[in-house]
Amino acid sequence: MSCTAPEATGLDPDVLRDQLFEVWNRKDMQTLHLVALQGFSKLSEPLEALLTVLESCIGKQKGRSHTLGYQILVEFKLWMKEHPQVTMSSLSEQQALKLQRRALSLLTDAHPTILDSLINIYHLSSMDPAILRLHIMNLQTCCYYKEAAVLCIKMKLQKEVIMEQICIPLILQDKLSLAESFVTGHNQLEQQLVTLLDSWCHPSFSLEEIIKQFPHISLSKHCMNQIQPKLLIKHILRLVEKFNIDKGLCPNALHNRRLSSLRYLMYKRFVEKGMTEENWSDHVQYVVADDLELQLCLVEMLVKYSSLQKAAQWSLRYKIPRNQLPYRVWKTQQSLPPDLQEIGLSGSPQTAEWVPSPSHCQKFYQVPLTRGKVHFVDTAEALQRCQKIVLKEGGIVGVDMEWQPTFGCISTQQVALIQLAVSDQVFLLDLCANGFCQHPDTVSFIRSFFSDRNVLKLGYGMTGDLKSLVVTWHQFIEEPLKMQGVLDLLSVHQKIQSSKVDRTQNGPKEVLVGESSAEKGLSLLVQQVLGKPLDKTEQMSNWEKRPLRLSQIRYAVADAYCLLDVYSVLSSKTAYFGLPDDLHSIISSQSEKRGEKKQKEKQAKQKIPTLGQEEFQGAERVSPPHSDTENSMLCGKKPSEDNDPLPPQQLRVVCDNMLQGLGRYLRCLGVDVVMLENTDDHRVAAKLAQAEDRVILTCGQPFQSLRSQVAEGRCLSLDCSEKARDQAIRVLKHFNVQPTPCDIFSRCQACNSDQYVAVPREDMAKMLKEKGFLLDQANIDYKEQRSHQWEEEKLGDISTPIVTPALPRYALQCRWAPLSELDPDTLTFPGGAPIQLHTVHLSLLLKISLFYVCTRCGKVFWEGSHFSRVLSMFQEVLKITDEDAVPVKAAELN
């Protein structure tokens, strides 16, 4: 039985396709709607004809979700609502299966927005799982791992395939997020993914052995750098928390994280000397625990950083066997007198003085309260006394919280102590006291306190505090806290930092914003406003250990009380600090700006396709440049404006690993850019700058140390809060660099090389076939012939023109190697890089006449529409002639 509409007259699908293409090119959506609805009603077999039309126009247009194929599907679904008799159930089983197979083949090359429509219209979820599994296997054979994973997720077939065969290629191609989506909701698969990633953190893990299992995958340097323990551990611990998985499944990740924490503790205590002996000892015991390997590492590190005596003492504490100790440590053990064989801790809470030394008072901020004004709250009765004072109408309360540092093993920890400061006293809510934390009165007080609009709560960076509150009281997940009457001074601090008010003539040096300082966060704000920083020595204390030391109590009190003093000064000197009269308006204005920004970004996405990750790897999505171009954060000697404009090829820079997005944009415009990897030390930038005569681009604290290692003006600091696109414009204007449209894409976006080789379609098809990427050459030749016939006869003025085999416009700005340099057997260049054939999909081969391959990394480029978007983004710094005004084609990143 056929699914024929009542008014069917047998319209040829090719005719309907021509009509739709013509209207689509005119961008007349209203007419397209009418043509589609009328045309569908005239088809003798609508479901079959729809596939015929889609097979001619469907295809991936990266970064574009709104394509002709998508629009046709939208119109067809609307038409089906008016013709309920047109369904797959009206077809015979054989007819339905035939259409389903055709629809299934379209999924491979369809944009994700089209998948759901095809699945729903052709009931693909009802297909025999064996057929779907075979199709997925074919996708894997052709190296379409992403498409195979997406199809599995859409069809809920995750348990029907082998997780490793899907997820490992995705991880190798830096698509861990897709692998994560693949296993989400399936507990066993979630555990398998975590276990797999953890096995890659073992010292004996060999990436080369994994790559051998997938010989057709060509990995870029970026992808290789993502598969290292440091980055993998972050993902593992994140997934453990997200999936609520037993940490016992990731022993390697935990061991590596604890080992890194141990190294950090050694540096903090013995090199930086920023941690007390008591704090260091507490944390070492937490980190090392009962791991014998870590205990041995501790002993070895103590020999290096401290002394043989301390190493011997700790080896005795952990009772490490003699045969596993270094000989010198064991020998020192034997010579220790009994009174030194145990590690003693100094600084008992009772022996210290509340008032610190005069030198400490002179250097750090001090709370103007006596010890008797600090109250521990650990019972219901004490909480009632606290509540009467803290919840007074019109009151102002400084709020801070402390929790046990976990050194990254747990992202969010339960709160151990809450400090509430009022003008004449401070209350310390001891959540570690037995039964106090979960007492109903305690939970009720927390709710009342944060929701009381008549009490002003002052905090600094309260987002982290609120996350820890939710971890401490799960009741706040089901019924979230109502936050009213809260002022986060972090927002006020950010406003001060961005203020243009010059205070150099009126205030002490300590309050100058932007001065180089070792302080940061709240301590920096206190220094800028009150003249002295906070003493952060006890910040990384064991806040769950009782009793607290007096130095810990003093630190906790200062962290909360200083907020009152800062607020008092800022409120009385708003103009002096460049703030509005009403400090509370800063929060609302910022919220409004964020809302406006999101709305603008949403509108921009509807008008112009943004740069997808595949098109511009690592690039940030950018907004229009600031109108105030004078507000530059560049620090360094600016070249004279009298100098001639500099071509981008003559600007050689090295970008710190915090500015990789900036580096990619500069590279896109032809600048010679070297970018540090995530694991590189900042000092590498100085070495590269000295060896290769490059300018260092950095931001934040590294600027202070880097600029001293290079000549004046050879190290520039940028504002990290700016978008990469705006940073790039600032750099170009600073150096008076004027790129032209011919400079765009003159360098490889992946490796910075400026040498390419041109590969005609015929040669590319031959190489793909030789390496097994094209399994049926005869079928491809037929499709290619049909595709070209369609392009020549039907497309006419389609928005993406057919590319002719001519070199791109940036040909004069880069070097071109002959194709003969490519090894015909291995398909590698003289430097050893293979052509990344896996990125050339069938749909591209049918449309592109000439490919351009980087001879250094093997990345494949082709002509597309990306050029016009880059031209639009950087038009204010591009030197455009009359010839450049003519629309041209340019390299599209795959």
Sequence and secondary structure as in RCSB ss.txt:
>XXXX:A:sequence
MSCTAPEATGLDPDVLRDQLFEVWNRKDMQTLHLVALQGFSKLSEPLEALLTVLESCIGKQKGRSHTLGYQILVE
FKLWMKEHPQVTMSSLSEQQALKLQRRALSLLTDAHPTILDSLINIYHLSSMDPAILRLHIMNLQTCCYYKEAAV
LCIKMKLQKEVIMEQICIPLILQDKLSLAESFVTGHNQLEQQLVTLLDSWCHPSFSLEEIIKQFPHISLSKHCMN
QIQPKLLIKHILRLVEKFNIDKGLCPNALHNRRLSSLRYLMYKRFVEKGMTEENWSDHVQYVVADDLELQLCLVE
MLVKYSSLQKAAQWSLRYKIPRNQLPYRVWKTQQSLPPDLQEIGLSGSPQTAEWVPSPSHCQKFYQVPLTRGKVH
FVDTAEALQRCQKIVLKEGGIVGVDMEWQPTFGCISTQQVALIQLAVSDQVFLLDLCANGFCQHPDTVSFIRSFF
SDRNVLKLGYGMTGDLKSLVVTWHQFIEEPLKMQGVLDLLSVHQKIQSSKVDRTQNGPKEVLVGESSAEKGLSLL
VQQVLGKPLDKTEQMSNWEKRPLRLSQIRYAVADAYCLLDVYSVLSSKTAYFGLPDDLHSIISSQSEKRGEKKQK
EKQAKQKIPTLGQEEFQGAERVSPPHSDTENSMLCGKKPSEDNDPLPPQQLRVVCDNMLQGLGRYLRCLGVDVVM
LENTDDHRVAAKLAQAEDRVILTCGQPFQSLRSQVAEGRCLSLDCSEKARDQAIRVLKHFNVQPTPCDIFSRCQA
CNSDQYVAVPREDMAKMLKEKGFLLDQANIDYKEQRSHQWEEEKLGDISTPIVTPALPRYALQCRWAPLSELDPD
TLTFPGGAPIQLHTVHLSLLLKISLFYVCTRCGKVFWEGSHFSRVLSMFQEVLKITDEDAVPVKAAELN
>XXXX:A:secstr
     TT     HHHHHHHHHHHHHTT HHHHHHHHHHHHHT SSHHHHHHHHHHHH    TT    HHHHHHHH
HHHHHHH TT SGGGS HHHHHHHHHHHHHHHTTS HHHHHHHHHHTTGGGS HHHHHHHHHHHHHTT HHHHHH
HHHHHT GGGS HHHHHHHHHHTT HHHHHHHHTT HHHHHHHHHHHHHTTSTT  HHHHHHT TT    HHHHH
HSSHHHHHHHHHHHHHHHT  GGG HHHHHHHHHHHHHHHHIIIIIS  S HHHHHHHHHHHHTT HHHHHHHHH
HHHHHS HHHHHHHHHHTT  GGGS HHHHHHHHH  GGGSS      TTTS SS  HHHHHHS   S  GGGEE
EE SHHHHHHHHHHHT TT EEEEEEEE   TTSSSS  EEEEEEEETTEEEEEETTSTTTTT HHHHHHHHHHH
H TTSEEEESSHHHHHHHHHHH THHHHS     SEEEHHHHHHHHHT     TTTS GGG TT   S  HHHHH
HHHHHSS    TTTT  TTSSS  HHHHHHHHHHHHHHHHHHHHHHH TTTTT  S TTHHHHHHHHHHHHHHHH
HHHHHHHS    TTTSTT        S TT    BS    TTS  B GGG EEEE TT HHHHHHHHHTT EEEE
  TTS THHHHHHHHHHT EEEE STHHHHHGGGS TTSEEE  TTS HHHHHHHHHHHTTB   GGGTT S TT
T   EEEEEEHHHHHHHHHHTTS S HHHHHHHHHHHHHHIIIIISS SS    S   GGGGGSEEE GGGS TT
T B TTS B  GGG  HHHHHH SEEEEETTT  EEEEESHHHHHHHHTTTT    TGGGS   EEEE 
